[in-house]
């Protein structure tokens, strides 16, 4: 079992930056991790993913060049640095962990999910 707890969400102005964190506990060895977001009334969508080693990363086209996903040295903390934020309504960002080494863009590849942290970018 893996437990995930996100933090760092909040209200930020467009053009600003925000860093989300996800603390993982339990059997975190050899897990890939990812970030997904869900806006009200919309399906959850992939944002970024990282392999267990941290050497492979994937990004949604909409965030490439603006967001950076990384893992802490102990591999049990996931970060997402978001820069040049675009104005948008509230969305919940979820941290996910999968019991495979390689990162994935599909939700079904992930076995564990956090409760989410809300981010609102104001114009």
N, CA and C of each residue as an Amber inpcrd file, in Angstrom:
protein
   369
   0.8350000  -1.1900000   0.0000000   0.0000000   0.0000000   0.0000000
   0.8730000   1.2450000   0.0000000   0.3770000   2.2460000  -0.6830000
   1.0540000   3.5380000  -0.7380000   0.0500000   4.6190000  -0.3570000
   0.4550000   5.4880000   0.5270000  -0.3870000   6.6210000   0.8980000
   0.2320000   7.8980000   0.3260000  -0.6250000   8.7420000  -0.2140000
  -0.1700000   9.9740000  -0.8550000  -0.9150000  11.1620000  -0.2770000
  -0.1590000  12.2110000   0.0390000  -0.7650000  13.4280000   0.5770000
  -0.1940000  14.6210000  -0.1710000  -1.0780000  15.3360000  -0.8650000
  -0.6500000  16.5110000  -1.6140000  -0.6950000  17.7590000  -0.7400000
   0.1080000  18.7360000  -1.1150000   0.0810000  20.0280000  -0.4310000
   0.6000000  21.0960000  -1.3850000   0.3600000  22.3470000  -1.0150000
   0.8930000  23.4470000  -1.8030000  -0.1080000  24.1550000  -2.6820000
  -1.3310000  23.6660000  -2.7140000  -2.3350000  24.3220000  -3.5320000
  -2.7680000  25.6570000  -2.9500000  -3.5280000  26.4060000  -3.7240000
  -4.0170000  27.6830000  -3.2450000  -4.4060000  28.5840000  -4.3930000
  -4.5080000  29.8510000  -4.1000000  -4.8760000  30.8610000  -5.0860000
  -3.6260000  31.6060000  -5.5280000  -3.4470000  31.7150000  -6.8210000
  -2.2700000  32.3890000  -7.3570000  -2.6860000  33.2040000  -8.5680000
  -1.9830000  34.2780000  -8.8080000  -2.3050000  35.1240000  -9.9520000
  -1.6930000  34.5660000 -11.2270000  -2.3380000  34.8550000 -12.3210000
  -1.8250000  34.4270000 -13.6210000  -0.4270000  34.9950000 -13.8270000
   0.4260000  34.1690000 -14.3890000   1.8130000  34.5660000 -14.5930000
   2.7170000  34.2060000 -13.4400000   2.1190000  33.8480000 -12.3270000
   2.8890000  33.5100000 -11.1410000   3.3250000  32.0570000 -11.1390000
   3.8690000  31.6550000 -10.0090000   4.3870000  30.2920000  -9.8580000
   3.8080000  29.6420000  -8.6160000   3.8020000  28.3350000  -8.6430000
   3.3060000  27.5630000  -7.5070000   4.0080000  26.2220000  -7.5090000
   4.3250000  25.7430000  -6.3390000   4.9700000  24.4390000  -6.2250000
   4.0830000  23.5060000  -5.4210000   3.7260000  22.4080000  -6.0370000
   2.9440000  21.3830000  -5.3610000   3.8730000  20.2700000  -4.8810000
   3.5350000  19.7090000  -3.7540000   4.2960000  18.5830000  -3.2120000
   3.3650000  17.4160000  -2.9540000   3.9260000  16.2380000  -2.9820000
   3.1720000  15.0280000  -2.6680000   4.0750000  14.1430000  -1.8280000
   3.6620000  13.8910000  -0.6040000   4.4270000  13.0290000   0.2840000
   3.8870000  11.6170000   0.1890000   4.7630000  10.6880000  -0.1310000
   4.3700000   9.2940000  -0.2590000   4.9060000   8.4890000   0.9150000
   4.1190000   7.5720000   1.3940000   4.5570000   6.6820000   2.4670000
   4.0520000   5.2730000   2.1760000   4.6440000   4.3200000   2.8500000
   4.2780000   2.9370000   2.5970000   5.2770000   2.3050000   1.6400000
   4.7870000   1.4490000   0.7890000   5.6620000   0.7080000  -0.1280000
   5.9290000   1.5330000  -1.3790000   6.8090000   2.5070000  -1.2420000
   7.0610000   3.4230000  -2.3370000   8.1950000   2.9830000  -3.2500000
   8.8500000   1.8870000  -2.9130000   9.9880000   1.4540000  -3.7140000
   9.5310000   1.0490000  -5.1050000  10.2610000   1.5300000  -6.1140000
   9.9990000   1.1830000  -7.5120000   8.6500000   1.6740000  -8.0280000
   8.1980000   2.7860000  -7.5300000   6.9350000   3.3330000  -8.0260000
   7.1950000   4.5170000  -8.9420000   6.4830000   4.5420000 -10.0320000
   6.4520000   5.7480000 -10.8440000   5.3780000   6.6570000 -10.2650000
   5.4470000   7.9410000 -10.5580000   4.4680000   8.8720000  -9.9960000
   4.0320000   9.8790000 -11.0390000   2.8760000  10.4380000 -10.8050000
   2.3610000  11.3910000 -11.7710000   1.4410000  12.4120000 -11.1460000
   1.1560000  13.4550000 -11.9110000   0.1980000  14.4840000 -11.5210000
  -0.9350000  14.5130000 -12.5480000  -2.1260000  14.6190000 -12.0390000
  -3.3130000  14.7670000 -12.8760000  -4.1040000  15.9630000 -12.3390000
  -4.9400000  16.5190000 -13.1820000  -5.7870000  17.6200000 -12.7180000
  -7.2140000  17.3870000 -13.1630000  -8.1530000  17.9300000 -12.3970000
  -9.5630000  17.8140000 -12.7420000 -10.2600000  19.1190000 -12.4190000
 -10.8430000  19.7120000 -13.4570000 -11.6360000  20.9230000 -13.2870000
 -13.0900000  20.5280000 -13.0640000 -13.8680000  21.3770000 -12.4410000
 -15.2740000  21.0430000 -12.1820000 -16.0230000  20.6950000 -13.4590000
 -16.7160000  19.5700000 -13.4380000 -17.5110000  19.1570000 -14.5840000
 -16.7150000  18.5350000 -15.7130000 -15.4220000  18.3540000 -15.5070000
 -14.5780000  17.7730000 -16.5580000 -13.9090000  16.5040000 -16.0640000
 -13.4370000  15.7220000 -17.0070000 -12.7340000  14.5090000 -16.6510000
 -11.3230000  14.8380000 -16.1570000 -10.8200000  13.9250000 -15.3780000
  -9.4540000  14.0900000 -14.8990000  -8.4980000  13.9070000 -16.0770000
  -7.4590000  14.7360000 -16.1220000  -6.5430000  14.6710000 -17.2550000
  -5.0950000  14.6110000 -16.7780000  -4.2870000  14.0220000 -17.5850000
  -2.8700000  13.8550000 -17.2900000  -2.1470000  15.1980000 -17.3840000
  -1.2010000  15.4040000 -16.4730000  -0.3880000  16.6110000 -16.4980000
   1.0900000  16.2730000 -16.6650000   1.6140000  15.4120000 -15.7940000
   3.0320000  15.0780000 -15.8530000   3.2780000  13.7650000 -15.1190000
   4.3700000  13.0930000 -15.4760000   4.7230000  11.8360000 -14.8380000
   6.2310000  11.6810000 -14.7950000   6.6950000  10.8790000 -13.8590000
   8.1260000  10.6810000 -13.6790000   8.3960000   9.2340000 -13.2830000
   9.4980000   8.6990000 -13.7680000   9.8500000   7.3250000 -13.4650000
  10.3920000   7.1990000 -12.0490000  10.5570000   5.9720000 -11.6130000
  11.0970000   5.7240000 -10.2810000  12.4730000   6.3830000 -10.1120000
  13.3200000   6.2590000 -11.1120000  14.6650000   6.8180000 -11.0160000
  14.6740000   8.3320000 -11.1610000  13.6230000   8.8530000 -11.7490000
  13.5870000  10.2890000 -12.0020000  14.2080000  10.6870000 -13.3310000
  14.7110000   9.7200000 -14.0630000  15.4170000  10.0270000 -15.3010000
  14.4790000  10.1950000 -16.4960000  13.2440000   9.7130000 -16.3760000
  12.2770000   9.8160000 -17.4770000  11.0850000  10.6330000 -17.0040000
  10.7350000  11.6300000 -17.7870000   9.5710000  12.4590000 -17.4650000
   8.7020000  12.6310000 -18.6980000   7.4110000  12.7340000 -18.4740000
   6.4510000  13.0030000 -19.5340000   5.6240000  14.2090000 -19.1180000
   5.2320000  15.0030000 -20.1080000   4.4000000  16.1730000 -19.8310000
   3.2740000  16.2530000 -20.8580000   2.1430000  16.7430000 -20.4050000
   1.0800000  17.0890000 -21.3380000   1.5520000  18.2770000 -22.1760000
   1.1200000  18.3320000 -23.4130000   1.5520000  19.4200000 -24.3000000
   1.2210000  20.7900000 -23.7210000   0.1370000  20.8680000 -22.9900000
  -0.3210000  22.1530000 -22.4720000   0.5950000  22.7280000 -21.3960000
   1.4530000  21.9050000 -20.8150000   2.3000000  22.3940000 -19.7220000
   3.7840000  22.3180000 -20.0260000   4.1390000  21.7680000 -21.1700000
   5.5490000  21.6520000 -21.5160000   6.2160000  23.0190000 -21.5130000
   7.3830000  23.0660000 -20.9150000   8.1190000  24.3140000 -20.8400000
   7.7340000  25.1960000 -19.6720000   6.6090000  24.8900000 -19.0260000
   6.1640000  25.7150000 -17.9060000   6.1710000  24.9450000 -16.5800000
   5.9320000  23.6540000 -16.6450000   5.8640000  22.8330000 -15.4400000
   7.0540000  21.8880000 -15.3920000   7.5210000  21.6040000 -14.2060000
   8.6110000  20.6630000 -14.0110000   8.2310000  19.6780000 -12.9180000
   8.3330000  18.3890000 -13.2300000   8.0650000  17.3620000 -12.2410000
   9.3940000  16.8080000 -11.7590000   9.5030000  16.5290000 -10.4770000
  10.7470000  16.0010000  -9.9350000  10.4460000  15.1750000  -8.6920000
  11.4480000  14.4280000  -8.2740000  11.3020000  13.6230000  -7.0650000
  12.4160000  14.0120000  -6.0970000  12.1240000  13.8850000  -4.8310000
  13.1430000  14.1450000  -3.8360000  14.2000000  13.0520000  -3.8530000
  15.3090000  13.2940000  -3.1820000  16.4150000  12.3380000  -3.1710000
  16.0050000  10.9790000  -2.6130000  15.1040000  10.9740000  -1.6710000
  14.6510000   9.7190000  -1.0850000  13.5460000   9.0800000  -1.9060000
  13.1890000   9.7150000  -3.0160000  12.2010000   9.1790000  -3.9660000
  10.7740000   9.1300000  -3.4140000  10.5620000   9.5080000  -2.1630000
   9.2150000   9.4090000  -1.6270000   8.5040000  10.7510000  -1.5480000
   9.0600000  11.7410000  -2.1930000   8.3850000  13.0300000  -2.2980000
   8.3580000  13.4370000  -3.7600000   7.2090000  13.8560000  -4.2140000
   7.0260000  14.2850000  -5.5950000   6.7590000  15.7780000  -5.6000000
   7.3540000  16.4650000  -6.5500000   7.1560000  17.8940000  -6.6610000
   6.6430000  18.2500000  -8.0510000   5.9840000  19.3630000  -8.1200000
   5.6570000  19.8990000  -9.4140000   5.7560000  21.4160000  -9.3380000
   6.7150000  21.9480000 -10.0140000   6.9030000  23.3800000 -10.0820000
   6.1210000  23.9050000 -11.2750000   5.2340000  24.8410000 -11.0200000
   4.4110000  25.3930000 -12.0850000   4.7550000  26.8680000 -12.2500000
   5.1930000  27.2260000 -13.4250000   5.5490000  28.6120000 -13.7260000
   4.6580000  29.1440000 -14.8330000   4.6240000  30.4650000 -14.9540000
   3.8410000  31.1110000 -16.0090000   2.4180000  30.5770000 -16.0310000
   1.8000000  30.5670000 -14.8660000   0.4600000  30.0100000 -14.7620000
  -0.5370000  30.8180000 -15.5810000  -1.4260000  30.0960000 -16.2340000
  -2.4530000  30.7290000 -17.0510000  -3.7430000  30.8450000 -16.2440000
  -4.5060000  31.9100000 -16.4790000  -5.7540000  32.0680000 -15.7140000
  -6.7390000  30.9540000 -16.0400000  -7.2780000  30.3690000 -15.0180000
  -8.2600000  29.3120000 -15.1890000  -9.0350000  29.1740000 -13.8970000
 -10.1500000  28.5410000 -13.9660000 -10.9680000  28.3340000 -12.7790000
 -10.3140000  27.3250000 -11.8600000 -10.9470000  27.0190000 -10.7770000
 -10.3800000  26.0640000  -9.8330000 -10.2370000  24.6780000 -10.4350000
  -9.1830000  24.0210000 -10.0450000  -8.9580000  22.6410000 -10.4560000
  -8.2880000  21.9250000  -9.3020000  -8.5750000  20.6560000  -9.1970000
  -7.9410000  19.8420000  -8.1720000  -6.8090000  19.0600000  -8.8150000
  -5.6520000  19.1420000  -8.2000000  -4.4880000  18.4240000  -8.6940000
  -4.2610000  17.1900000  -7.8320000  -4.1530000  16.0610000  -8.4920000
  -3.9840000  14.7860000  -7.8120000  -2.5940000  14.2140000  -8.0570000
  -2.0490000  13.6520000  -7.0200000  -0.8070000  12.9070000  -7.0960000
  -1.1740000  11.4260000  -7.2170000  -0.4280000  10.6900000  -8.0350000
  -0.7140000   9.2790000  -8.2220000   0.5790000   8.4850000  -8.2450000
   0.4860000   7.2390000  -7.8300000   1.6530000   6.3510000  -7.8270000
   1.2910000   5.0310000  -8.4730000   2.1990000   4.5200000  -9.2740000
   1.9860000   3.2470000  -9.9450000   3.1000000   2.2800000  -9.6010000
   2.7710000   1.0070000  -9.5170000   3.7460000  -0.0060000  -9.1200000
   4.5700000  -0.5020000 -10.2980000   4.9930000   0.4270000 -11.1050000
   5.8820000   0.1270000 -12.2170000   6.9820000   1.1750000 -12.2240000
   8.0860000   0.8410000 -12.8680000   9.2170000   1.7540000 -12.8790000
   9.0220000   2.9180000 -13.8500000   8.3800000   2.6120000 -14.9730000
   8.2580000   3.6150000 -16.0250000   7.0430000   4.4970000 -15.7960000
   7.1320000   5.7670000 -16.1640000   5.9870000   6.6660000 -15.9950000
   4.9240000   6.3780000 -17.0500000   3.7070000   6.8170000 -16.7710000
   2.6080000   6.5740000 -17.6930000   1.6940000   7.7830000 -17.7360000
   1.0060000   7.9390000 -18.8520000   0.0720000   9.0490000 -18.9990000
  -1.3670000   8.6370000 -18.7230000  -1.6260000   7.3340000 -18.6600000
  -2.9990000   6.8640000 -18.4670000  -3.3230000   6.6510000 -16.9990000
  -4.5020000   7.0420000 -16.6050000  -4.9300000   6.8740000 -15.2210000
  -4.8870000   5.4320000 -14.7640000  -5.2630000   4.5210000 -15.6390000
  -5.3710000   3.1320000 -15.2090000  -4.0330000   2.5100000 -14.8670000
  -2.9470000   3.1880000 -15.2170000  -1.6190000   2.6670000 -14.8880000
  -1.2360000   2.9720000 -13.4350000  -2.0400000   3.7630000 -12.7800000
  -1.7270000   4.1730000 -11.4200000  -2.6480000   3.4650000 -10.4320000
  -2.0400000   2.9830000  -9.3640000  -2.7790000   2.1900000  -8.3920000
  -3.2040000   2.9900000  -7.1610000  -2.5020000   4.0690000  -6.8920000
  -2.7650000   4.8240000  -5.6740000  -2.9400000   6.3020000  -6.0120000
  -3.8480000   6.9250000  -5.2880000  -4.1720000   8.3290000  -5.5370000
  -4.2640000   9.0930000  -4.2210000  -3.8320000  10.3440000  -4.2730000
  -4.0140000  11.2190000  -3.1290000  -5.4060000  11.8390000  -3.1520000
  -5.6990000  12.6380000  -2.1590000  -7.0020000  13.2800000  -2.0410000
  -7.1020000  14.5290000  -2.9060000  -5.9870000  15.0330000  -3.3380000
  -5.9950000  16.1960000  -4.2090000  -5.7960000  17.5020000  -3.4570000
  -5.2930000  18.4790000  -4.1760000  -5.1420000  19.8260000  -3.6280000
  -5.6300000  20.8180000  -4.6830000  -6.4070000  21.7850000  -4.2450000
  -7.0320000  22.6950000  -5.2000000  -6.1280000  23.8630000  -5.5490000
  -6.1390000  24.1880000  -6.8200000  -5.3770000  25.3320000  -7.3250000
  -6.3230000  26.2120000  -8.1350000  -6.2800000  27.4860000  -7.8640000
  -7.0490000  28.4480000  -8.6410000  -6.1020000  29.5290000  -9.1260000
  -6.1060000  29.7620000 -10.4330000  -5.2670000  30.8030000 -11.0140000
  -6.1760000  31.9510000 -11.4150000  -5.9980000  33.0880000 -10.7890000
  -6.8520000  34.2440000 -11.0610000  -6.2370000  35.1220000 -12.1390000
  -7.1060000  35.8030000 -12.8720000  -6.6200000  36.6770000 -13.9550000
  -6.3230000  38.0680000 -13.4360000
